[in-house]
Amino acid sequence: MNGFPSRAVVESLRSQYPAGTRVALVSMNDPYTKLQPGDEGTVIVVDDMGTIHIQWDSGSTLGAVYGEDAIRKL
C-alpha cells in the first residue's frame, strides 16, 4: 500500500459523510490541536486523500485524517 486510501475507500467515506453531516470527535492524533473528544462539527467535504474536512463548532476547520483520527456521526 502506498499510504493513501483506495478510490473505493474514499468513495465510501464520501457516501458516509456527505457535506452537512454532523459529527463528534472521538480521537485526533494531533498534539497541537485544541479539539477534545466530544467536540462537534459539520462535514464540509471529503478530499481525494480521504481527509474529512470539518467546520468544528469551536471555529476550527481541521480535517479528520483517514487512518489517524476518529469521528462518529451524530
MOPAC internal coordinates of N, CA, C and O (Angstrom, degrees):
PM7 1SCF
backbone

  N    0.0000 0     0.00 0     0.00 0    0    0    0
  C    1.4633 1     0.00 0     0.00 0    1    0    0
  C    1.5189 1   109.26 1     0.00 0    2    1    0
  O    1.2310 1   120.63 1   -36.30 1    3    2    1
  N    1.3309 1   116.40 1   143.70 1    3    2    1
  C    1.4548 1   121.11 1  -176.82 1    5    3    2
  C    1.5222 1   113.79 1   -90.48 1    6    5    3
  O    1.2310 1   119.63 1  -172.37 1    7    6    5
  N    1.3298 1   118.32 1     7.63 1    7    6    5
  C    1.4545 1   120.89 1   180.00 1    9    7    6
  C    1.5080 1   114.22 1    92.33 1   10    9    7
  O    1.2310 1   120.37 1   170.28 1   11   10    9
  N    1.3235 1   116.90 1    -9.72 1   11   10    9
  C    1.4556 1   121.14 1   178.53 1   13   11   10
  C    1.5169 1   109.42 1  -107.53 1   14   13   11
  O    1.2310 1   119.78 1   -34.38 1   15   14   13
  N    1.3327 1   118.03 1   145.62 1   15   14   13
  C    1.4624 1   119.14 1   177.81 1   17   15   14
  C    1.5302 1   110.37 1   -68.98 1   18   17   15
  O    1.2310 1   121.22 1   -27.12 1   19   18   17
  N    1.3140 1   115.27 1   152.88 1   19   18   17
  C    1.4646 1   120.21 1   178.33 1   21   19   18
  C    1.5309 1   110.22 1   -67.70 1   22   21   19
  O    1.2310 1   121.42 1   -15.69 1   23   22   21
  N    1.3150 1   114.89 1   164.31 1   23   22   21
  C    1.4630 1   120.42 1   177.31 1   25   23   22
  C    1.5303 1   110.12 1   -58.74 1   26   25   23
  O    1.2310 1   120.77 1   141.62 1   27   26   25
  N    1.3419 1   116.14 1   -38.38 1   27   26   25
  C    1.4652 1   120.37 1   179.79 1   29   27   26
  C    1.5310 1   111.25 1   -63.24 1   30   29   27
  O    1.2310 1   120.39 1   139.78 1   31   30   29
  N    1.3242 1   116.86 1   -40.22 1   31   30   29
  C    1.4668 1   120.59 1   178.09 1   33   31   30
  C    1.5239 1   110.08 1   -64.43 1   34   33   31
  O    1.2310 1   120.18 1   134.63 1   35   34   33
  N    1.3187 1   117.26 1   -45.37 1   35   34   33
  C    1.4744 1   121.08 1   179.97 1   37   35   34
  C    1.5259 1   110.09 1   -60.86 1   38   37   35
  O    1.2310 1   120.20 1   135.68 1   39   38   37
  N    1.3287 1   117.22 1   -44.32 1   39   38   37
  C    1.4665 1   120.06 1   179.61 1   41   39   38
  C    1.5272 1   110.89 1   -64.58 1   42   41   39
  O    1.2310 1   120.33 1   143.49 1   43   42   41
  N    1.3278 1   116.97 1   -36.51 1   43   42   41
  C    1.4602 1   120.48 1   176.70 1   45   43   42
  C    1.5267 1   110.90 1   -64.08 1   46   45   43
  O    1.2310 1   120.57 1   135.80 1   47   46   45
  N    1.3313 1   116.52 1   -44.20 1   47   46   45
  C    1.4703 1   120.17 1   177.03 1   49   47   46
  C    1.5284 1   110.94 1   -61.05 1   50   49   47
  O    1.2310 1   120.56 1   139.08 1   51   50   49
  N    1.3233 1   116.54 1   -40.92 1   51   50   49
  C    1.4774 1   120.12 1   179.43 1   53   51   50
  C    1.5202 1   111.43 1   -63.47 1   54   53   51
  O    1.2310 1   120.46 1   144.01 1   55   54   53
  N    1.3380 1   116.73 1   -35.99 1   55   54   53
  C    1.4695 1   118.49 1   179.56 1   57   55   54
  C    1.5305 1   111.18 1   -75.78 1   58   57   55
  O    1.2310 1   120.27 1   148.30 1   59   58   57
  N    1.3325 1   117.09 1   -31.70 1   59   58   57
  C    1.4634 1   121.00 1   178.83 1   61   59   58
  C    1.5289 1   112.97 1   -76.74 1   62   61   59
  O    1.2310 1   120.88 1   147.62 1   63   62   61
  N    1.3439 1   115.92 1   -32.38 1   63   62   61
  C    1.4646 1   120.91 1  -174.34 1   65   63   62
  C    1.5286 1   111.31 1  -127.44 1   66   65   63
  O    1.2310 1   119.86 1  -115.32 1   67   66   65
  N    1.3293 1   117.88 1    64.68 1   67   66   65
  C    1.4706 1   118.59 1   176.99 1   69   67   66
  C    1.5296 1   110.52 1   -67.48 1   70   69   67
  O    1.2310 1   121.02 1   -19.95 1   71   70   69
  N    1.3110 1   115.65 1   160.05 1   71   70   69
  C    1.4652 1   120.68 1   177.75 1   73   71   70
  C    1.5227 1   109.32 1   -51.75 1   74   73   71
  O    1.2310 1   121.25 1   -44.29 1   75   74   73
  N    1.3304 1   115.22 1   135.71 1   75   74   73
  C    1.4562 1   121.01 1   179.31 1   77   75   74
  C    1.5179 1   113.94 1    98.29 1   78   77   75
  O    1.2310 1   119.93 1   168.78 1   79   78   77
  N    1.3419 1   117.73 1   -11.22 1   79   78   77
  C    1.4605 1   120.86 1   179.33 1   81   79   78
  C    1.5229 1   109.69 1   -67.93 1   82   81   79
  O    1.2310 1   121.12 1   -47.78 1   83   82   81
  N    1.3117 1   115.46 1   132.22 1   83   82   81
  C    1.4656 1   120.27 1   176.84 1   85   83   82
  C    1.5272 1   108.80 1   -86.42 1   86   85   83
  O    1.2310 1   120.92 1   -44.99 1   87   86   85
  N    1.3272 1   115.84 1   135.01 1   87   86   85
  C    1.4609 1   122.19 1  -177.88 1   89   87   86
  C    1.5252 1   110.53 1  -135.23 1   90   89   87
  O    1.2310 1   121.64 1   -17.11 1   91   90   89
  N    1.3293 1   114.46 1   162.89 1   91   90   89
  C    1.4650 1   121.81 1   172.97 1   93   91   90
  C    1.5184 1   108.04 1  -125.97 1   94   93   91
  O    1.2310 1   120.76 1   -34.64 1   95   94   93
  N    1.3049 1   116.15 1   145.36 1   95   94   93
  C    1.4560 1   121.78 1   178.05 1   97   95   94
  C    1.5279 1   110.01 1   -76.75 1   98   97   95
  O    1.2310 1   121.18 1   -48.78 1   99   98   97
  N    1.3392 1   115.35 1   131.22 1   99   98   97
  C    1.4608 1   121.45 1   173.81 1  101   99   98
  C    1.5239 1   108.45 1   -98.19 1  102  101   99
  O    1.2310 1   120.60 1   129.50 1  103  102  101
  N    1.3380 1   116.46 1   -50.50 1  103  102  101
  C    1.4628 1   121.04 1   176.41 1  105  103  102
  C    1.5187 1   109.26 1  -158.35 1  106  105  103
  O    1.2310 1   120.98 1   -27.03 1  107  106  105
  N    1.3290 1   115.72 1   152.97 1  107  106  105
  C    1.4668 1   121.24 1   179.25 1  109  107  106
  C    1.5210 1   108.52 1  -140.70 1  110  109  107
  O    1.2310 1   121.21 1   -50.09 1  111  110  109
  N    1.3175 1   115.28 1   129.91 1  111  110  109
  C    1.4612 1   122.22 1  -178.94 1  113  111  110
  C    1.5333 1   109.09 1   -91.87 1  114  113  111
  O    1.2310 1   120.63 1  -114.84 1  115  114  113
  N    1.3180 1   116.40 1    65.16 1  115  114  113
  C    1.4618 1   122.62 1  -178.61 1  117  115  114
  C    1.5278 1   108.00 1  -143.31 1  118  117  115
  O    1.2310 1   119.93 1   -73.44 1  119  118  117
  N    1.3310 1   117.73 1   106.56 1  119  118  117
  C    1.4676 1   119.58 1  -176.05 1  121  119  118
  C    1.5281 1   114.10 1   -69.09 1  122  121  119
  O    1.2310 1   119.96 1   168.47 1  123  122  121
  N    1.3155 1   117.69 1   -11.53 1  123  122  121
  C    1.4607 1   120.50 1  -175.39 1  125  123  122
  C    1.5232 1   114.17 1  -100.69 1  126  125  123
  O    1.2310 1   120.02 1   169.22 1  127  126  125
  N    1.3312 1   117.57 1   -10.78 1  127  126  125
  C    1.4594 1   119.15 1  -178.57 1  129  127  126
  C    1.5236 1   111.35 1   -76.57 1  130  129  127
  O    1.2310 1   121.29 1   -29.00 1  131  130  129
  N    1.3100 1   115.14 1   151.00 1  131  130  129
  C    1.4645 1   120.95 1   174.40 1  133  131  130
  C    1.5213 1   110.70 1   -97.29 1  134  133  131
  O    1.2310 1   120.53 1   178.26 1  135  134  133
  N    1.3462 1   116.59 1    -1.74 1  135  134  133
  C    1.4530 1   120.09 1   177.52 1  137  135  134
  C    1.5208 1   110.06 1   -65.54 1  138  137  135
  O    1.2310 1   120.84 1   -35.18 1  139  138  137
  N    1.3361 1   115.99 1   144.82 1  139  138  137
  C    1.4659 1   122.56 1  -178.42 1  141  139  138
  C    1.5278 1   109.44 1  -124.88 1  142  141  139
  O    1.2310 1   119.82 1   -28.54 1  143  142  141
  N    1.3322 1   117.96 1   151.46 1  143  142  141
  C    1.4568 1   119.44 1   174.62 1  145  143  142
  C    1.5262 1   110.62 1   -50.97 1  146  145  143
  O    1.2310 1   121.33 1   -44.83 1  147  146  145
  N    1.3166 1   115.07 1   135.17 1  147  146  145
  C    1.4642 1   120.61 1  -177.54 1  149  147  146
  C    1.5164 1   113.44 1    99.71 1  150  149  147
  O    1.2310 1   119.94 1   160.56 1  151  150  149
  N    1.3436 1   117.72 1   -19.44 1  151  150  149
  C    1.4663 1   119.88 1   177.07 1  153  151  150
  C    1.5251 1   108.77 1   -60.24 1  154  153  151
  O    1.2310 1   120.75 1   -35.48 1  155  154  153
  N    1.3312 1   116.17 1   144.52 1  155  154  153
  C    1.4520 1   121.61 1  -175.61 1  157  155  154
  C    1.5172 1   111.62 1  -115.78 1  158  157  155
  O    1.2310 1   121.53 1   -24.96 1  159  158  157
  N    1.3432 1   114.68 1   155.04 1  159  158  157
  C    1.4476 1   120.16 1   178.94 1  161  159  158
  C    1.5160 1   111.34 1  -163.38 1  162  161  159
  O    1.2310 1   121.31 1     3.02 1  163  162  161
  N    1.3383 1   115.09 1  -176.98 1  163  162  161
  C    1.4550 1   122.80 1  -177.12 1  165  163  162
  C    1.5176 1   109.50 1  -123.20 1  166  165  163
  O    1.2310 1   120.69 1   -50.12 1  167  166  165
  N    1.3378 1   116.29 1   129.88 1  167  166  165
  C    1.4634 1   121.55 1   179.57 1  169  167  166
  C    1.5278 1   109.63 1   -64.86 1  170  169  167
  O    1.2310 1   121.45 1   -46.01 1  171  170  169
  N    1.3451 1   114.82 1   133.99 1  171  170  169
  C    1.4635 1   121.85 1   175.45 1  173  171  170
  C    1.5256 1   109.06 1   -95.72 1  174  173  171
  O    1.2310 1   120.82 1   127.96 1  175  174  173
  N    1.3531 1   116.04 1   -52.04 1  175  174  173
  C    1.4626 1   121.36 1  -176.20 1  177  175  174
  C    1.5310 1   108.88 1  -166.54 1  178  177  175
  O    1.2310 1   120.68 1   -24.39 1  179  178  177
  N    1.3283 1   116.30 1   155.61 1  179  178  177
  C    1.4605 1   122.14 1   169.46 1  181  179  178
  C    1.5238 1   106.24 1  -107.05 1  182  181  179
  O    1.2310 1   120.07 1   -58.29 1  183  182  181
  N    1.3438 1   117.46 1   121.71 1  183  182  181
  C    1.4666 1   119.98 1  -177.45 1  185  183  182
  C    1.5222 1   111.73 1   -85.00 1  186  185  183
  O    1.2310 1   120.64 1    -0.77 1  187  186  185
  N    1.3242 1   116.38 1   179.23 1  187  186  185
  C    1.4661 1   122.25 1  -175.50 1  189  187  186
  C    1.5334 1   113.64 1   -67.95 1  190  189  187
  O    1.2310 1   119.94 1   167.24 1  191  190  189
  N    1.3252 1   117.72 1   -12.76 1  191  190  189
  C    1.4688 1   121.36 1   177.36 1  193  191  190
  C    1.5276 1   111.18 1   -97.96 1  194  193  191
  O    1.2310 1   120.28 1  -177.32 1  195  194  193
  N    1.3209 1   117.07 1     2.68 1  195  194  193
  C    1.4545 1   121.25 1   179.10 1  197  195  194
  C    1.5097 1   114.44 1    85.29 1  198  197  195
  O    1.2310 1   119.85 1  -173.11 1  199  198  197
  N    1.3206 1   117.90 1     6.89 1  199  198  197
  C    1.4627 1   120.73 1   175.92 1  201  199  198
  C    1.5214 1   108.60 1   -74.94 1  202  201  199
  O    1.2310 1   120.99 1   -51.03 1  203  202  201
  N    1.3221 1   115.70 1   128.97 1  203  202  201
  C    1.4622 1   121.35 1   178.89 1  205  203  202
  C    1.5238 1   106.72 1   -95.39 1  206  205  203
  O    1.2310 1   120.90 1   -73.02 1  207  206  205
  N    1.3229 1   115.89 1   106.98 1  207  206  205
  C    1.4588 1   121.20 1  -178.89 1  209  207  206
  C    1.5201 1   108.75 1   -81.13 1  210  209  207
  O    1.2310 1   121.45 1   -50.48 1  211  210  209
  N    1.3391 1   114.83 1   129.52 1  211  210  209
  C    1.4604 1   121.49 1  -171.33 1  213  211  210
  C    1.5239 1   110.32 1  -129.53 1  214  213  211
  O    1.2310 1   121.34 1   -44.61 1  215  214  213
  N    1.3204 1   115.05 1   135.39 1  215  214  213
  C    1.4671 1   121.30 1   170.07 1  217  215  214
  C    1.5214 1   105.54 1   -91.77 1  218  217  215
  O    1.2310 1   121.00 1   -78.06 1  219  218  217
  N    1.3248 1   115.68 1   101.94 1  219  218  217
  C    1.4584 1   120.57 1  -178.55 1  221  219  218
  C    1.5190 1   110.04 1   -75.16 1  222  221  219
  O    1.2310 1   120.54 1   -33.50 1  223  222  221
  N    1.3128 1   116.58 1   146.50 1  223  222  221
  C    1.4633 1   121.32 1  -179.13 1  225  223  222
  C    1.5283 1   111.63 1   -61.02 1  226  225  223
  O    1.2310 1   120.32 1   157.61 1  227  226  225
  N    1.3244 1   116.99 1   -22.39 1  227  226  225
  C    1.4702 1   121.65 1   178.88 1  229  227  226
  C    1.5270 1   112.75 1   -75.32 1  230  229  227
  O    1.2310 1   120.53 1   169.73 1  231  230  229
  N    1.3563 1   116.59 1   -10.27 1  231  230  229
  C    1.4600 1   120.61 1  -179.76 1  233  231  230
  C    1.5179 1   113.58 1   109.66 1  234  233  231
  O    1.2310 1   119.73 1   164.00 1  235  234  233
  N    1.3088 1   118.11 1   -16.00 1  235  234  233
  C    1.4637 1   122.75 1   178.33 1  237  235  234
  C    1.5267 1   110.30 1   -72.86 1  238  237  235
  O    1.2310 1   120.51 1   -26.77 1  239  238  237
  N    1.3233 1   116.64 1   153.23 1  239  238  237
  C    1.4648 1   121.03 1   174.74 1  241  239  238
  C    1.5291 1   110.31 1  -123.05 1  242  241  239
  O    1.2310 1   120.13 1  -145.99 1  243  242  241
  N    1.2951 1   117.35 1    34.01 1  243  242  241
  C    1.4590 1   122.66 1  -179.00 1  245  243  242
  C    1.5194 1   111.43 1   -70.97 1  246  245  243
  O    1.2310 1   120.65 1   -42.28 1  247  246  245
  N    1.3449 1   116.37 1   137.72 1  247  246  245
  C    1.4506 1   121.74 1   179.45 1  249  247  246
  C    1.5159 1   112.49 1   -87.87 1  250  249  247
  O    1.2310 1   121.24 1   -27.36 1  251  250  249
  N    1.3367 1   115.22 1   152.64 1  251  250  249
  C    1.4592 1   122.47 1   173.65 1  253  251  250
  C    1.5256 1   107.16 1   -92.60 1  254  253  251
  O    1.2310 1   120.37 1   -60.82 1  255  254  253
  N    1.3309 1   116.89 1   119.18 1  255  254  253
  C    1.4599 1   123.13 1  -174.18 1  257  255  254
  C    1.5263 1   110.19 1   -85.08 1  258  257  255
  O    1.2310 1   120.74 1   -50.67 1  259  258  257
  N    1.3398 1   116.19 1   129.33 1  259  258  257
  C    1.4537 1   121.67 1   178.88 1  261  259  258
  C    1.5260 1   110.41 1   -58.61 1  262  261  259
  O    1.2310 1   120.67 1   -50.13 1  263  262  261
  N    1.3336 1   116.33 1   129.87 1  263  262  261
  C    1.4613 1   121.32 1   178.38 1  265  263  262
  C    1.5078 1   115.27 1    84.55 1  266  265  263
  O    1.2310 1   119.89 1   172.07 1  267  266  265
  N    1.3315 1   117.82 1    -7.93 1  267  266  265
  C    1.4705 1   121.89 1  -178.83 1  269  267  266
  C    1.5287 1   112.30 1  -118.38 1  270  269  267
  O    1.2310 1   121.05 1   137.13 1  271  270  269
  N    1.3116 1   115.60 1   -42.87 1  271  270  269
  C    1.4597 1   122.08 1  -174.68 1  273  271  270
  C    1.5202 1   110.06 1  -111.85 1  274  273  271
  O    1.2310 1   120.54 1   -19.17 1  275  274  273
  N    1.3260 1   116.57 1   160.83 1  275  274  273
  C    1.4623 1   121.06 1   179.51 1  277  275  274
  C    1.5221 1   110.44 1  -131.57 1  278  277  275
  O    1.2310 1   121.71 1   -47.24 1  279  278  277
  N    1.3334 1   114.34 1   132.76 1  279  278  277
  C    1.4690 1   121.70 1   174.83 1  281  279  278
  C    1.5210 1   107.22 1  -130.69 1  282  281  279
  O    1.2310 1   121.06 1   -13.48 1  283  282  281
  N    1.3271 1   115.58 1   166.52 1  283  282  281
  C    1.4556 1   120.55 1   173.74 1  285  283  282
  C    1.5204 1   108.80 1  -137.93 1  286  285  283
  O    1.2310 1   121.07 1   -29.43 1  287  286  285
  N    1.3150 1   115.56 1   150.57 1  287  286  285
  C    1.4639 1   120.70 1   176.89 1  289  287  286
  C    1.5207 1   109.45 1   -71.99 1  290  289  287
  O    1.2310 1   121.41 1   -31.82 1  291  290  289
  N    1.3093 1   114.92 1   148.18 1  291  290  289
  C    1.4757 1   120.47 1   174.14 1  293  291  290
  C    1.5125 1   109.50 1   -97.14 1  294  293  291
  O    1.2310 1   120.10 1   180.00 1  295  294  293

